[in-house]
Amino acid sequence: MILLTPTKLYTPLTDEAIEKLRVGQRVLLNGVVLTARDAAHKKLNKLLELGVKLPFSLQGTVIYYVAPTPAKPGQVIGSAGPTTSSRMDIYTPRLLALGIKGTIGHGKRSHQVVRSLKKYKSVYFIAVGGTAALITKSIKASRVIAFPELGPEAIHELIVENFPIIVANDIFGGDIYEEGWKRYALKS
């Protein structure tokens, strides 16, 4: 069930904040969000395999699956719409174990990721695809903090204000996609 009144949430996220979230809940996220897509996840995983310390802490962070386009003059960032989350599923459980408390993208997550969200008390949020212009208005600052050689897929630190997202998977095993299918089946 999607709640009409959004909840304001501030980073870094804590277990206490995560425990209050439920599938379908609308959230306006505020604070620091890191970006990372396929290439960045692969590099992070390689560093972890080599035992190299990551260039930033993951504790309490939210990762947004996006590769923003270059900013036009006078803008903070270019288009910043979400990408398909399942492409990061192979890396997600390991990163959740290191303290990530939220991920943002679009599309259903694997069963392994859903189990890891419960285990590590993390939440998967969805941002509505096709709303890049609205999302971009919520981004107040952007700077590259790791892997500049990856171009648009470099890891950015975003400062967001009232960034609109919906809880898709909570720590209780709730899944907005599964619930949607069940409701649809009942109406058919």
C-alpha positions as semicolon CSV with decimal commas, in nm:
position;residue;x (nm);y (nm);z (nm)
1;M;0,000;0,000;0,000
2;I;0,143;0,340;-0,099
3;L;0,098;0,598;0,174
4;L;0,003;0,944;0,054
5;T;0,189;1,151;0,312
6;P;0,565;1,120;0,261
7;T;0,805;1,066;0,548
8;K;1,113;1,289;0,568
9;L;1,430;1,086;0,613
10;Y;1,784;1,213;0,673
11;T;2,119;1,052;0,601
12;P;2,321;0,886;0,736
13;L;2,049;0,628;0,795
14;T;2,031;0,441;1,125
15;D;1,880;0,107;1,222
16;E;1,612;0,296;1,415
17;A;1,508;0,494;1,106
18;I;1,512;0,183;0,885
19;E;1,295;-0,013;1,132
20;K;1,012;0,241;1,089
21;L;0,993;0,205;0,710
22;R;0,740;-0,021;0,536
23;V;0,682;-0,125;0,177
24;G;0,491;0,137;-0,019
25;Q;0,588;0,421;0,212
26;R;0,672;0,744;0,031
27;V;0,992;0,910;0,147
28;L;1,154;1,247;0,091
29;L;1,526;1,181;0,138
30;N;1,759;1,454;0,262
31;G;2,137;1,466;0,308
32;V;2,424;1,288;0,135
33;V;2,365;1,017;-0,126
34;L;2,640;0,840;-0,320
35;T;2,601;0,736;-0,683
36;A;2,732;0,407;-0,819
37;R;2,650;0,197;-1,122
38;D;2,791;-0,119;-1,277
39;A;3,150;-0,006;-1,336
40;A;3,182;0,156;-0,992
41;H;3,041;-0,155;-0,821
42;K;3,292;-0,370;-1,005
43;K;3,581;-0,146;-0,892
44;L;3,457;-0,140;-0,531
45;N;3,434;-0,518;-0,533
46;K;3,787;-0,548;-0,676
47;L;3,925;-0,322;-0,401
48;L;3,751;-0,534;-0,138
49;E;3,892;-0,855;-0,292
50;L;4,243;-0,701;-0,275
51;G;4,192;-0,595;0,087
52;V;4,229;-0,226;-0,004
53;K;4,045;0,028;0,210
54;L;3,761;0,196;0,023
55;P;3,801;0,569;-0,050
56;F;3,494;0,649;0,165
57;S;3,288;0,494;0,442
58;L;2,977;0,294;0,358
59;Q;2,835;0,310;0,711
60;G;2,480;0,449;0,700
61;T;2,507;0,545;0,334
62;V;2,249;0,540;0,059
63;I;2,364;0,441;-0,291
64;Y;2,174;0,574;-0,591
65;Y;2,209;0,366;-0,908
66;V;2,260;0,646;-1,157
67;A;2,519;0,778;-1,402
68;P;2,432;1,146;-1,425
69;T;2,482;1,328;-1,752
70;P;2,707;1,636;-1,754
71;A;2,554;1,948;-1,612
72;K;2,457;2,229;-1,846
73;P;2,582;2,578;-1,758
74;G;2,414;2,700;-1,441
75;Q;2,301;2,352;-1,336
76;V;2,427;2,136;-1,048
77;I;2,390;1,812;-1,244
78;G;2,254;1,684;-1,573
79;S;1,983;1,422;-1,606
80;A;1,988;1,187;-1,307
81;G;1,720;0,923;-1,354
82;P;1,749;0,580;-1,189
83;T;1,891;0,276;-1,364
84;T;1,791;-0,090;-1,338
85;S;1,894;-0,216;-0,995
86;S;1,919;-0,586;-1,076
87;R;2,249;-0,523;-1,258
88;M;2,406;-0,446;-0,918
89;D;2,255;-0,750;-0,742
90;I;2,574;-0,955;-0,770
91;Y;2,762;-0,693;-0,562
92;T;2,487;-0,571;-0,329
93;P;2,497;-0,828;-0,044
94;R;2,868;-0,770;0,015
95;L;2,823;-0,393;0,024
96;L;2,520;-0,416;0,253
97;A;2,738;-0,615;0,495
98;L;2,972;-0,315;0,506
99;G;2,704;-0,077;0,631
100;I;2,500;0,051;0,337
101;K;2,152;0,126;0,471
102;G;1,972;0,207;0,148
103;T;1,988;0,168;-0,227
104;I;1,785;0,354;-0,488
105;G;1,704;0,243;-0,841
106;H;1,417;0,087;-1,027
107;G;1,301;-0,266;-1,086
108;K;1,273;-0,582;-0,880
109;R;1,567;-0,716;-0,675
110;S;1,687;-1,076;-0,657
111;H;1,586;-1,307;-0,372
112;Q;1,947;-1,296;-0,248
113;V;1,936;-0,916;-0,220
114;V;1,595;-0,923;-0,047
115;R;1,734;-1,169;0,211
116;S;2,041;-0,949;0,258
117;L;1,826;-0,641;0,313
118;K;1,658;-0,821;0,602
119;K;1,987;-0,957;0,739
120;Y;2,175;-0,625;0,733
121;K;1,879;-0,396;0,809
122;S;1,882;-0,207;0,484
123;V;1,606;-0,081;0,254
124;Y;1,564;-0,072;-0,122
125;F;1,394;0,241;-0,251
126;I;1,259;0,297;-0,599
127;A;1,267;0,623;-0,785
128;V;1,017;0,647;-1,064
129;G;1,177;0,612;-1,406
130;G;1,104;0,899;-1,643
131;T;1,110;1,156;-1,364
132;A;1,472;1,265;-1,410
133;A;1,375;1,634;-1,428
134;L;1,191;1,614;-1,095
135;I;1,471;1,416;-0,933
136;T;1,734;1,658;-1,063
137;K;1,555;1,947;-0,887
138;S;1,613;1,764;-0,557
139;I;1,991;1,750;-0,609
140;K;2,150;2,061;-0,460
141;A;2,520;1,973;-0,502
142;S;2,732;1,712;-0,677
143;R;3,100;1,625;-0,673
144;V;3,306;1,326;-0,783
145;I;3,459;1,146;-0,483
146;A;3,599;0,829;-0,644
147;F;3,695;0,675;-0,978
148;P;3,690;0,988;-1,198
149;E;3,830;0,775;-1,481
150;L;3,485;0,614;-1,511
151;G;3,335;0,938;-1,644
152;P;2,957;0,943;-1,585
153;E;2,987;0,620;-1,381
154;A;3,232;0,777;-1,134
155;I;3,109;0,782;-0,777
156;H;2,950;1,118;-0,696
157;E;2,851;1,259;-0,362
158;L;2,513;1,423;-0,400
159;I;2,350;1,657;-0,152
160;V;1,976;1,599;-0,185
161;E;1,674;1,782;-0,051
162;N;1,331;1,616;-0,052
163;F;1,444;1,352;-0,301
164;P;1,121;1,158;-0,383
165;I;1,144;0,778;-0,341
166;I;0,924;0,484;-0,237
167;V;1,015;0,190;-0,013
168;A;1,017;-0,117;-0,240
169;N;1,176;-0,369;0,002
170;D;1,184;-0,328;0,380
171;I;1,369;-0,519;0,653
172;F;1,063;-0,733;0,720
173;G;1,069;-0,902;0,381
174;G;0,805;-0,680;0,226
175;D;0,827;-0,649;-0,151
176;I;0,624;-0,390;-0,342
177;Y;0,647;-0,594;-0,661
178;E;0,518;-0,914;-0,499
179;E;0,237;-0,727;-0,322
180;G;0,140;-0,557;-0,648
181;W;0,116;-0,890;-0,830
182;K;-0,093;-1,039;-0,549
183;R;-0,337;-0,746;-0,560
184;Y;-0,359;-0,766;-0,936
185;A;-0,428;-1,142;-0,923
186;L;-0,709;-1,088;-0,671
187;K;-0,879;-0,833;-0,899
188;S;-0,851;-1,050;-1,213
